[in-house]
Amino acid sequence: MQTHGLTRRTLLAAFCLVGVSLAACEKKAEEKSAEPKAGATDAPAPNDTPSGKLRVGFSQIGAESDWRRANTESIKSEAQNRGVELIFADAQQKQENQIKAIRSFIQQKVDVIAFSPVVETGWEPVLKEVKESGIPVILTDRAVDVSDPNLFVTFIGADFVEEGRRAANWVVKATGGKAMVAELQGTPGSAPAIDRKRGFEEVIKSHPEIKIIKSQSGEFTRAKGKEVMETFLKGGDGPRITVLYAHNDDMALGAIQAIEEAGKKPGVDIKIVSIDGVRAAFDAMIAGKLNCTVECNPLLGPQLFDAVEALAAKKPIEKRIVTKEGVFEQAQAAEAIKARQY
Ligand code: AHR
């Protein structure tokens, strides 16, 4: 009997990752429903495809930032390096497009479904459909807010709350604990926008002279970052802004233009900290216009396909895989840019 091209025996073996004998497992599985479960230790293994090639469906958010483009490139090139057939879908920032793509991956009977969710909520129904199909789900970059953690096998990505804390710690250090902050938030409802705000606020809570006086979404894009910063500067609070905290480098780069057009010196009149660590942020630091970037590594391809291959080999994988990241200030930029890969 085949389940999705996956033999019943293989499927049962996938359930038995924790050292139980296959025979015992088969007996146990017969007693229970045949429905496979996704989870760190009981995830269904990918299918035995006729071509022998693993087929992975990946739904990407879009191409809103340099970070996102580097992320896409990392995933596509790693799939190619490993001989994995990648079915890639660009959702153009829309959750409904991601849901459609995920449903089409189910129909195409891919071995693994991976995606970076544009927002945190609203995934439960489609993830239940995937679970019923028996295809394992890997989340990359952003998390989902679901009541059943077994709806996905693993989440690979940065700790966004910690990134927000790092940005705030830099503000404390650079300003002596006194700042009027303008904040450019990421996409509303997205995990990085929620968590980076939370981490930043957590740290400044104990520094009463650091205040967020303006806060709005710049949707993670340069154009919107510039537009929102222009509005901040023209408003009554504009002259009071001493620090800009942008949830990504692209918005900071757009805001730098707005600050210059307003006749101010970015990096001097208004100190700027942002998140990602893309090459253009290093260029801006070398030019003295950006003060600090908190790294968020987009090169997730190797970790994603390590997880895909581990599933194929029926090896257990961690439920949470956190990427390692640093913080770069202006003084380090000229040296550090030499090693930047994105
Ligand atoms: O989810 C990661 C964030 O999404 C990056 O910080 C931002 O640049 C991107 O668009």
Boltz pocket constraint, residues with backbone or C-beta under 6 A from the ligand:
constraints:
  - pocket:
      binder: B
      contacts: [[A, 64], [A, 65], [A, 66], [A, 67], [A, 68], [A, 141], [A, 142], [A, 192], [A, 220], [A, 247], [A, 248], [A, 249], [A, 250], [A, 275], [A, 276], [A, 296]]
      max_distance: 6.0
